[in-house]
Amino acid sequence: MKLYLIGTGTEGCRTLTKEAADAVAESDMLIGASRMLKPYIQSSKTCITEYKPDAILRILSESVCETVSIVFSGDTGFFSGARNLIAALPSADITVIPGISSAAAFSAKIGKSYENMRFLSLHGTSSNIAIQAAMHPLCFFLLGGSVHAADICKRLSEYHLPQVRVYIGQNLGYPDEQIVSGAAADFTEYSDDTLSVLVTENPDYLRYLPSAIPDSEFLRTNIPMTKSQVRCNIVSALRIRHDAVCWDIGCGTGSMSVEMAYRCPDGTVQAFDRNAEAVRLTAENAKRFSCDNIIASEGICPDVLKQAAAPDHVFIGGSSGNLSGIFAVIAEKNPAADIVISAVSLETLSQASDCFRLYGADCEIMQIAVTDTRKIGTHTMLDAQNPVFLIRGRLQCGAS
């Protein structure tokens, strides 16, 4: 059987390439979503409405057709089901014919170049929207499922980005195509259907990765806070991946959560604290810094950790005396997680070292002593902070 995997562009047969049109003409059977097959229903070809990979594989295994085309909307290489079929049919005679993606078509319609655009699909997810818009000049969001354009605009407004310009496109290439644009705050009640795309444009996007954010920029009360010069050393020691799951245990004001969040814009930071005021502050600072990949939870560790997603990186800024229990949960969920603990007392330093030793793991210990300056009259005086120990390590399976 000869298989063609075809990207149909934004409107069925009208946007097919000549190569794709020839492949469709050659095919005995066409498989795809009903919208893709509509132009061919009256033809002599066998048309089967199906888009789920498992069902398509079953249809192919039962078919006696010599040439089959499986048609996909947009482009076969842009958030397309073609990827799964290619992986499932490694020995098949497959020709992949790309089409015009919704990103290319919409960028042309709104007059934007897309080589520096961040592409994201929100099929099955609704997070990491604001932080992407904050960190990139242009973001393309492929909407679908339960996420609509108004949801994006509400999230941007809630996370201190109401002024970001949005371009919303519905039913691209079809007679009822609609394109609107304006500030995100103006479209929080906008009504659209599932065939929608959205582009954010943020001329004030972050042109650097924030580190050692000044303490004064955070909302604060009397809740403890990891100071700026210490934070930059901690995030460096954690070596956070862009798509990681991070834990911030004893999150306080959320200053560490924010710096961690900027380093995993495709992941999440799960912040924990037993103090309700600390959790509230962390949530507010997450909004202040457009970090919608932070989830703040109130609870006592290690109990609250047991239902959390397995971490890749863990910062422990406060354990309330439960350090050994926290280590036990980390070891169970992911013993390969990177762990950094901050300690201001010798007792905490000793406990942290003992916990790593219990799991047969080496740890690195660094002591930081930061001294600021302050003006007293015409003189500049030294203003020393308390020394802080940072203990870094990775567990090994099995306690000694």
MARTIRO-566877 format. One line per field, with one value per residue (C-alpha): residue in one letter; residue number from 0; y, z, x. Coordinates in pm, 1 decimal, always signed. Each point is the difference from the previous one (the first is absolute). Last residue first. Layout:
// residues N
zase [a, ...]
pator [NUM, ...]
v [Y, ...]
w [Z, ...]
u [X, ...]
***
This chain:
// residues 400
zase [s, a, g, c, q, l, r, g, r, i, l, f, v, p, n, q, a, d, l, m, t, h, t, g, i, k, r, t, d, t, v, a, i, q, m, i, e, c, d, a, g, y, l, r, f, c, d, s, a, q, s, l, t, e, l, s, v, a, s, i, v, i, d, a, a, p, n, k, e, a, i, v, a, f, i, g, s, l, n, g, s, s, g, g, i, f, v, h, d, p, a, a, a, q, k, l, v, d, p, c, i, g, e, s, a, i, i, n, d, c, s, f, r, k, a, n, e, a, t, l, r, v, a, e, a, n, r, d, f, a, q, v, t, g, d, p, c, r, y, a, m, e, v, s, m, s, g, t, g, c, g, i, d, w, c, v, a, d, h, r, i, r, l, a, s, v, i, n, c, r, v, q, s, k, t, m, p, i, n, t, r, l, f, e, s, d, p, i, a, s, p, l, y, r, l, y, d, p, n, e, t, v, l, v, s, l, t, d, d, s, y, e, t, f, d, a, a, a, g, s, v, i, q, e, d, p, y, g, l, n, q, g, i, y, v, r, v, q, p, l, h, y, e, s, l, r, k, c, i, d, a, a, h, v, s, g, g, l, l, f, f, c, l, p, h, m, a, a, q, i, a, i, n, s, s, t, g, h, l, s, l, f, r, m, n, e, y, s, k, g, i, k, a, s, f, a, a, a, s, s, i, g, p, i, v, t, i, d, a, s, p, l, a, a, i, l, n, r, a, g, s, f, f, g, t, d, g, s, f, v, i, s, v, t, e, c, v, s, e, s, l, i, r, l, i, a, d, p, k, y, e, t, i, c, t, k, s, s, q, i, y, p, k, l, m, r, s, a, g, i, l, m, d, s, e, a, v, a, d, a, a, e, k, t, l, t, r, c, g, e, t, g, t, g, i, l, y, l, k, m]
pator [399, 398, 397, 396, 395, 394, 393, 392, 391, 390, 389, 388, 387, 386, 385, 384, 383, 382, 381, 380, 379, 378, 377, 376, 375, 374, 373, 372, 371, 370, 369, 368, 367, 366, 365, 364, 363, 362, 361, 360, 359, 358, 357, 356, 355, 354, 353, 352, 351, 350, 349, 348, 347, 346, 345, 344, 343, 342, 341, 340, 339, 338, 337, 336, 335, 334, 333, 332, 331, 330, 329, 328, 327, 326, 325, 324, 323, 322, 321, 320, 319, 318, 317, 316, 315, 314, 313, 312, 311, 310, 309, 308, 307, 306, 305, 304, 303, 302, 301, 300, 299, 298, 297, 296, 295, 294, 293, 292, 291, 290, 289, 288, 287, 286, 285, 284, 283, 282, 281, 280, 279, 278, 277, 276, 275, 274, 273, 272, 271, 270, 269, 268, 267, 266, 265, 264, 263, 262, 261, 260, 259, 258, 257, 256, 255, 254, 253, 252, 251, 250, 249, 248, 247, 246, 245, 244, 243, 242, 241, 240, 239, 238, 237, 236, 235, 234, 233, 232, 231, 230, 229, 228, 227, 226, 225, 224, 223, 222, 221, 220, 219, 218, 217, 216, 215, 214, 213, 212, 211, 210, 209, 208, 207, 206, 205, 204, 203, 202, 201, 200, 199, 198, 197, 196, 195, 194, 193, 192, 191, 190, 189, 188, 187, 186, 185, 184, 183, 182, 181, 180, 179, 178, 177, 176, 175, 174, 173, 172, 171, 170, 169, 168, 167, 166, 165, 164, 163, 162, 161, 160, 159, 158, 157, 156, 155, 154, 153, 152, 151, 150, 149, 148, 147, 146, 145, 144, 143, 142, 141, 140, 139, 138, 137, 136, 135, 134, 133, 132, 131, 130, 129, 128, 127, 126, 125, 124, 123, 122, 121, 120, 119, 118, 117, 116, 115, 114, 113, 112, 111, 110, 109, 108, 107, 106, 105, 104, 103, 102, 101, 100, 99, 98, 97, 96, 95, 94, 93, 92, 91, 90, 89, 88, 87, 86, 85, 84, 83, 82, 81, 80, 79, 78, 77, 76, 75, 74, 73, 72, 71, 70, 69, 68, 67, 66, 65, 64, 63, 62, 61, 60, 59, 58, 57, 56, 55, 54, 53, 52, 51, 50, 49, 48, 47, 46, 45, 44, 43, 42, 41, 40, 39, 38, 37, 36, 35, 34, 33, 32, 31, 30, 29, 28, 27, 26, 25, 24, 23, 22, 21, 20, 19, 18, 17, 16, 15, 14, 13, 12, 11, 10, 9, 8, 7, 6, 5, 4, 3, 2, 1, 0]
v [+299.5, +134.6, -120.9, +170.1, +283.7, +356.7, +309.9, +276.6, +366.0, +158.4, +380.1, +163.2, +359.3, +264.5, +267.7, +324.2, +263.1, +373.7, +185.5, +376.5, +277.7, +336.9, +343.9, -56.5, -372.0, -156.5, -371.4, -276.7, -366.3, -296.3, -350.7, -307.2, -319.4, -344.0, -289.5, -367.9, -269.6, -325.6, -365.5, -246.1, -327.8, +66.1, +52.2, +219.3, +243.2, +21.5, +36.2, +295.6, +171.3, -59.8, +139.8, +314.5, +41.4, -15.6, +239.7, +263.5, +212.2, -292.3, -9.2, -337.5, -87.6, -325.9, -131.2, -283.8, -342.3, -169.0, +88.4, -73.8, -231.3, +179.7, +334.1, -131.0, -134.9, +323.5, +196.3, -235.8, +50.1, +379.2, +22.1, +255.8, +283.2, -68.5, +347.3, +110.3, -338.3, +30.2, -303.7, -72.4, -276.5, -46.9, -277.1, +152.3, +82.1, -230.3, -100.5, +349.7, +126.9, -257.3, +83.3, +282.8, +175.2, +164.6, +300.9, -21.9, +248.4, -97.5, +199.1, -34.8, +317.4, +208.0, +349.8, +165.3, +164.3, -305.1, -231.8, +264.0, -23.1, -381.0, +2.2, +257.3, -210.8, -312.2, +191.9, +132.4, -353.9, -120.4, -370.9, +74.5, -169.4, +125.2, -222.6, +151.8, -119.1, -75.9, +164.1, +335.0, -188.9, +252.6, +293.0, -212.9, -61.6, +373.5, +40.4, -295.1, +135.2, +331.0, -178.1, +205.4, -303.3, -304.6, -251.0, -274.7, +125.5, -306.5, +2.4, -195.8, +57.7, +110.3, +267.4, -205.5, +139.4, -20.8, +4.1, +157.6, +302.3, +40.3, -0.6, +241.8, +252.8, -32.3, +80.2, +341.3, +80.2, -88.9, -302.7, +145.0, -56.4, +114.8, +335.8, +146.7, +20.9, +60.5, -44.2, +274.0, +114.9, -326.1, +83.0, -291.4, -201.7, -155.7, +92.7, -171.1, +275.9, +176.3, -26.8, +110.9, +369.5, -10.9, -272.3, -137.8, -293.2, -217.2, -195.8, -285.5, -119.0, -293.4, -84.8, +278.7, +361.3, +242.1, +290.9, +82.1, +58.9, +167.1, +365.4, -85.4, -180.9, +323.5, +2.1, -227.7, -167.5, -253.0, -183.2, -267.1, -83.7, -84.5, -235.3, +64.5, +29.5, -102.0, +240.8, +224.7, +198.7, +251.9, +109.1, +305.7, -15.0, +282.8, -227.2, -173.8, +6.7, -368.5, +44.8, +188.1, -266.8, -276.5, +176.2, +49.1, -366.7, -109.4, +239.5, -165.8, -339.9, -300.5, -290.9, -204.1, +205.6, +290.5, +11.8, +279.7, +197.7, +209.9, +315.9, +215.5, -283.1, -21.9, +165.4, -174.6, -332.5, +80.1, +97.9, -323.9, -273.9, -179.4, -100.8, -350.0, -266.1, +173.8, +322.8, -26.8, +235.7, +165.0, +272.9, +246.9, +113.8, -134.6, +107.9, +319.7, +192.7, +156.5, -106.4, -221.3, -131.2, -99.3, -174.3, -215.3, -89.9, -87.5, -187.7, -215.4, -11.2, -363.0, -267.8, -318.4, -306.0, -307.2, -332.3, -352.3, -168.8, -134.7, +244.4, +8.3, +101.9, +279.9, +144.2, -23.9, +187.2, +283.5, +39.6, +99.7, +355.6, +263.6, +158.4, -250.1, -131.1, +356.9, +139.3, -250.0, -363.1, -236.4, -369.9, -106.3, -366.7, -184.4, -373.8, -53.8, -339.5, +150.4, -189.0, +107.1, +355.2, +28.0, -131.9, +250.1, +280.0, -106.2, +4.1, +340.1, +178.7, +219.9, -188.5, +74.3, -255.0, +108.9, -260.1, +186.9, +44.2, +367.4, +149.6, -9.8, +152.8, +367.6, -102.6, -227.8, +249.4, +128.0, -357.6, -86.9, -223.5, -306.7, -3.8, -322.0, -89.9, +258.6, +137.5, +316.4, +63.2, -39.1, +241.3, +258.0, -35.1, +60.0, +301.3, +146.4, -7.2, +335.8, -18.4, -375.2, +39.5, +344.5, +77.8, -223.2, -353.7, -171.3, -342.8, -333.6, -216.6, -376.1, -257.7, -347.0]
w [+5373.9, -176.0, -344.2, -337.3, -20.5, +90.2, -174.0, +174.4, +98.3, +341.3, +3.6, +326.4, +69.3, +187.2, +166.7, -194.6, +40.4, -31.4, -79.0, +44.8, -253.5, +166.7, -63.5, +237.1, +45.7, -343.4, -42.3, -144.4, -57.5, +131.0, -108.0, +161.4, -191.9, +123.8, -241.3, +75.1, -266.2, +69.5, -50.6, +9.5, +188.2, +88.4, +370.6, -92.7, -180.9, +306.6, +235.6, -198.6, +19.2, +375.2, +62.6, -204.6, +180.6, +336.0, -116.8, -64.0, -306.8, -230.6, -364.9, -157.7, -365.5, -148.1, -356.5, -58.1, -87.6, +290.8, -163.1, +173.0, +280.4, +70.3, -1.1, +248.9, +232.9, -25.3, +118.4, +296.7, +95.1, -22.6, +222.1, +251.7, -135.3, -346.3, -126.4, -304.4, -169.2, -374.0, -209.2, -367.0, -219.7, +214.5, -12.4, -20.5, +336.4, +196.0, +258.4, +34.4, +228.9, +265.5, -3.5, +64.9, +163.8, -229.0, -208.3, -374.5, -254.7, -368.2, -207.1, -380.9, -22.0, +57.3, -117.1, +261.6, +201.8, -50.0, +156.3, +268.8, +92.4, +11.1, +216.4, +232.6, +44.5, +70.3, +254.5, +170.6, +22.9, +183.1, -42.7, -322.7, -337.0, -349.2, -304.0, -285.9, -342.6, -340.2, -342.6, +146.7, +221.6, +73.3, +51.2, +247.2, +218.4, +47.1, +85.0, +240.9, +179.0, +67.3, +106.2, +316.4, +221.9, -224.7, +275.4, -255.1, -355.8, -220.7, -368.9, -292.9, -297.5, -357.7, -30.1, +206.1, +333.8, +84.8, +376.8, +92.8, -221.8, +147.3, +350.3, -78.6, -150.1, +301.7, +249.3, -153.7, -5.1, +358.1, +86.4, +172.8, +338.0, +39.2, +181.1, -299.6, -354.6, -357.9, -207.1, -187.9, +313.0, +19.8, -323.7, -248.4, +44.9, -342.7, -278.8, -332.2, -253.8, -273.1, +189.0, -225.8, -20.8, -368.7, +85.5, -289.0, +74.9, -281.1, +22.3, -199.7, -27.6, -140.6, +343.3, -5.7, +109.4, +237.7, +147.5, +365.5, +101.5, -335.1, +87.0, +276.5, -256.7, -189.6, -362.7, -296.7, -197.6, -285.1, -118.3, -268.5, -82.4, -365.5, +104.2, -24.6, +375.0, +201.1, +286.0, +50.9, +310.1, +10.5, +348.0, +120.2, +349.8, +212.6, +249.3, +91.3, +381.2, +57.1, +25.7, -331.1, -181.3, +150.5, -95.7, -354.8, -36.5, +135.6, -240.2, -291.8, +95.3, +186.7, +56.4, -303.6, -247.4, -42.0, -188.5, +172.2, -192.2, +213.2, -108.1, +187.7, +242.6, +378.6, +130.9, -252.7, +101.7, +369.1, -58.4, -172.0, +199.6, +80.5, -179.7, -127.4, -209.4, -333.1, +95.0, -272.0, +14.5, -257.5, +103.8, -286.4, -107.5, -356.6, -16.8, -203.7, +67.7, -247.6, +170.1, -291.2, -63.3, +363.2, -17.3, -298.8, +132.8, +344.8, -139.8, -189.9, -379.5, -102.1, +18.1, -209.7, +184.4, -216.1, +176.1, -117.1, +337.9, +206.4, +293.0, +16.5, +360.7, +7.5, -328.3, +132.4, +320.1, -186.4, -248.6, +285.6, -49.2, +237.1, -297.8, -218.4, -205.8, -72.2, +25.9, +33.0, -50.8, -287.2, -9.5, -361.8, -99.2, -301.8, -66.0, +179.2, +165.9, +340.5, +330.6, +130.8, -121.5, +187.8, +318.2, -28.0, -50.4, +313.7, +206.5, -139.2, +68.7, -294.6, -163.7, -266.9, -275.1, -363.6, -277.7, -323.6, -270.5, +90.5, +178.2, +341.6, -134.4, +104.3, +347.6, +80.9, +198.6, +199.3, +72.8, +155.0, -205.9, -218.4, -380.1, -203.4, -360.7, -22.7, -322.5, +0.9, +364.0, -83.9, -294.6, +223.9, +254.8, -258.8, -137.4, +352.0, +167.7, +111.6, -177.7, +68.3, +370.2, +152.0, +226.2, -150.6, -112.1, +154.1, -159.0, +125.9, -311.2, +32.3, -270.4, +91.1]
u [+2210.3, -306.2, -93.3, +18.2, +253.2, -76.2, +128.4, +191.7, +27.1, +37.1, -4.5, +113.3, -101.9, +200.2, -216.3, -3.8, +272.4, -59.2, +324.5, -11.0, +16.7, +62.4, -149.8, -289.0, -39.6, -31.8, -39.3, +214.0, -73.0, +196.2, -86.5, +155.3, -64.4, +105.7, +16.0, -52.0, +3.1, -177.2, +83.7, -283.8, -30.8, -361.5, +73.9, +299.6, -227.7, -223.6, +298.8, +135.2, -338.6, -28.2, +350.5, -68.9, -332.2, +183.2, +270.7, -264.3, -73.3, -70.3, -103.6, -67.0, +55.1, -123.3, +35.3, -244.8, +145.7, -178.1, -333.3, -332.0, +111.9, +326.9, -179.2, -257.2, +272.0, +198.3, -305.1, -36.8, +366.3, -35.9, -309.1, +132.0, -212.8, +150.5, +82.7, +194.8, +2.6, +53.9, -83.9, +70.6, -141.3, -307.4, -261.8, -348.2, -156.9, -231.3, +262.8, +139.2, -278.2, +95.1, +374.7, -53.6, -294.2, -249.6, -92.4, +52.6, +140.5, +1.4, +249.7, -12.1, -207.4, +313.1, -95.8, +229.1, -279.4, -220.4, +258.7, +52.5, -368.3, +6.3, +314.7, -153.3, -314.7, +207.0, +208.5, -315.2, -139.1, +313.3, +77.9, +185.7, +30.7, +83.5, -39.1, +196.7, -106.5, +148.5, +23.5, +110.2, +249.8, +274.7, -235.9, -193.1, +306.8, +50.2, -369.2, -8.5, +308.3, -175.1, -318.5, -51.1, +60.6, +47.9, +73.1, +54.9, +44.4, -46.3, +88.0, -143.7, +227.3, -68.6, +272.7, +244.0, +119.6, +369.3, -80.0, +336.0, -63.4, -348.3, +154.0, +282.6, -242.6, -226.1, +278.9, +69.3, -372.1, -89.3, -212.8, -305.4, -162.1, -365.4, -24.8, -182.1, +132.4, -109.1, +313.5, +186.7, +185.0, +194.5, +178.9, -16.8, +319.6, -55.4, -238.5, +81.9, +53.3, -195.9, -326.9, -286.3, -86.4, -99.2, -254.7, -201.7, -229.9, -135.5, -324.2, -148.1, -357.6, -195.0, -146.4, -257.9, +28.3, -171.4, +197.0, -67.5, +363.8, +63.1, +71.5, +251.0, +215.0, +51.8, -115.5, -55.2, -278.4, -3.9, -313.4, -33.3, -362.2, +73.0, +282.5, +373.3, +53.9, -304.9, +74.5, +301.9, +89.9, +284.3, +104.1, +188.8, +143.9, -142.8, -175.2, +328.8, -5.3, -83.6, -377.3, -13.0, +201.8, -213.7, -321.8, +129.4, +90.7, -338.1, -175.4, +179.8, -136.2, +136.6, -241.5, +100.8, +194.3, +235.8, +329.5, +188.8, +263.2, +232.9, +183.0, +252.1, +79.3, +52.3, -316.5, -226.1, +152.7, -45.3, -362.0, -98.2, +171.3, -327.4, -319.2, +66.7, -174.4, +48.0, +176.2, +263.5, +295.1, +226.4, +245.0, +53.5, +346.1, -26.1, -364.2, -12.8, -318.1, -242.2, -323.1, -109.7, +351.3, +42.9, -337.9, +95.9, +344.9, -132.6, -300.1, +245.0, +10.7, +41.3, +264.8, -1.0, +125.2, +58.8, -32.8, +84.7, -37.2, +290.7, -16.9, -382.2, -79.9, +259.6, -130.1, -355.0, +84.8, +171.2, -285.9, -231.5, +118.6, +135.1, +181.8, +186.6, -292.3, -114.2, -351.2, -281.5, +87.8, -78.1, +80.7, +39.3, -23.1, +135.7, -29.4, -329.1, -50.0, -84.2, -12.5, +342.0, -57.9, -328.8, +160.6, +283.7, -253.5, -187.5, +318.1, +103.4, -331.8, -103.9, -285.7, -259.9, +48.0, -28.2, +7.2, +62.3, -263.0, -44.8, -300.9, +167.0, +321.5, -30.1, -127.6, +293.2, +208.0, -297.5, -108.1, +334.7, +226.8, +35.7, -6.8, -7.1, +84.7, +276.9, +151.8, -211.4, +93.1, +369.4, -30.6, -170.1, +279.1, +271.7, -190.0, -19.5, -337.2, -142.3, -336.0, -34.8, -60.7, +14.9, +295.4, +265.0, -77.6, +301.1, +23.0, +126.6, +16.2, +8.5, +78.5, -121.5]
***
